[in-house]
Amino acid sequence: MQVLLVEDNADSRDLLKRYLTSPDCDVATAGDLRSGIDLLGRQRFDVIISDIALPDGTGYALVSEARRRGIHALCIAVSAYPFPSDVRELGATGFQHYLNKPVKYEEIRSLITESSAG
């Protein structure tokens, strides 16, 4: 399982990477939109986890670019910002799941496990 994690807070990024990395899960990280998009062009990802507010753009732009490139990864948004409660809006953003910060790591792992099983 290849995971792209885009999070501008270095401590949060490092903690989440350590939590998710395992023999069956490799995690590449980026601290901003531009670096995340660059990684999309260099690797194949099964899962994209992205903060919404990035220093040079948004997680929405990242997922939009992934979809434009034909990448059909599971996309999980993590943010302290409120998110539209309408399920149709969730799909319109390109994200399948939205998690509020502080993130419950078990919830992310569960979403990834469910995705890889199906």
C-alpha positions as CSV (number, residue, x, y, z in Angstrom):
1,M,0.0,0.0,0.0
2,Q,1.4,3.3,-1.1
3,V,0.2,6.4,0.8
4,L,0.8,10.1,0.1
5,L,0.5,12.3,3.1
6,V,0.4,16.0,2.6
7,E,0.4,18.0,5.8
8,D,2.1,21.4,6.5
9,N,2.6,20.8,10.2
10,A,5.9,18.9,10.5
11,D,5.1,17.4,13.9
12,S,1.6,16.1,12.7
13,R,3.1,14.9,9.5
14,D,5.9,13.0,11.2
15,L,3.6,11.4,13.8
16,L,1.1,10.3,11.2
17,K,3.8,8.9,9.0
18,R,5.3,6.9,11.9
19,Y,1.8,5.6,12.9
20,L,0.9,4.5,9.3
21,T,4.2,3.1,8.2
22,S,4.3,-0.7,8.4
23,P,5.7,-3.6,6.3
24,D,2.6,-3.4,4.1
25,C,2.2,0.4,4.1
26,D,4.8,2.8,2.7
27,V,4.2,6.5,3.3
28,A,5.6,9.4,1.2
29,T,5.2,12.9,2.7
30,A,5.0,16.5,1.5
31,G,4.6,19.7,3.4
32,D,2.8,21.7,0.7
33,L,0.7,21.4,-2.4
34,R,3.5,21.8,-4.9
35,S,5.5,19.0,-3.3
36,G,2.4,16.8,-3.2
37,I,1.7,17.3,-6.8
38,D,5.3,16.6,-7.7
39,L,5.1,13.2,-5.8
40,L,1.9,12.4,-7.8
41,G,4.0,12.5,-10.9
42,R,6.7,10.3,-9.6
43,Q,4.9,7.5,-7.7
44,R,1.7,5.5,-7.8
45,F,-0.5,6.0,-4.7
46,D,-3.3,3.9,-3.3
47,V,-4.2,6.4,-0.7
48,I,-3.9,10.2,-0.5
49,I,-4.3,11.8,2.9
50,S,-4.2,15.6,2.8
51,D,-4.8,18.6,5.1
52,I,-7.2,21.1,3.5
53,A,-5.3,24.3,4.3
54,L,-1.8,24.1,2.8
55,P,0.7,27.1,2.6
56,D,0.5,27.3,-1.2
57,G,-3.0,26.0,-1.9
58,T,-5.5,23.4,-0.7
59,G,-6.0,19.7,-0.4
60,Y,-9.0,20.2,-2.8
61,A,-6.5,21.3,-5.5
62,L,-4.3,18.3,-4.8
63,V,-7.2,15.8,-5.1
64,S,-8.5,17.6,-8.2
65,E,-5.1,17.3,-9.8
66,A,-4.9,13.6,-8.9
67,R,-8.4,13.0,-10.4
68,R,-7.4,15.0,-13.5
69,R,-4.4,12.6,-13.9
70,G,-6.7,9.6,-13.6
71,I,-5.5,8.6,-10.2
72,H,-8.3,6.7,-8.4
73,A,-6.7,6.6,-4.9
74,L,-8.7,6.6,-1.7
75,C,-8.7,10.3,-0.6
76,I,-9.0,11.3,3.0
77,A,-9.2,14.9,4.1
78,V,-7.9,15.9,7.5
79,S,-8.6,19.4,8.7
80,A,-9.6,21.6,11.6
81,Y,-12.0,23.5,9.3
82,P,-15.7,22.5,9.3
83,F,-16.7,20.5,6.2
84,P,-20.1,20.5,4.4
85,S,-22.3,17.9,6.0
86,D,-24.1,17.2,2.7
87,V,-22.7,13.8,1.4
88,R,-23.0,14.9,-2.2
89,E,-20.6,17.8,-1.5
90,L,-18.1,15.4,0.0
91,G,-18.0,13.5,-3.4
92,A,-17.8,16.8,-5.3
93,T,-14.5,17.6,-3.5
94,G,-12.9,14.4,-4.6
95,F,-12.4,13.2,-1.1
96,Q,-14.3,10.0,0.0
97,H,-13.7,10.7,3.7
98,Y,-13.3,13.8,5.9
99,L,-11.7,13.6,9.4
100,N,-11.6,16.5,11.9
101,K,-8.4,17.3,13.7
102,P,-7.2,16.1,16.1
103,V,-7.1,13.0,13.9
104,K,-7.8,9.6,15.5
105,Y,-5.1,7.5,14.0
106,E,-7.1,4.3,14.4
107,E,-9.8,5.8,12.2
108,I,-7.4,6.5,9.3
109,R,-5.9,3.0,9.6
110,S,-9.4,1.5,9.6
111,L,-10.4,3.5,6.4
112,I,-7.2,2.3,4.7
113,T,-7.7,-1.3,5.8
114,E,-11.3,-1.2,4.5
115,S,-10.2,0.2,1.2
116,S,-7.5,-2.4,0.6
117,A,-9.9,-5.2,1.6
118,G,-12.5,-4.1,-1.0
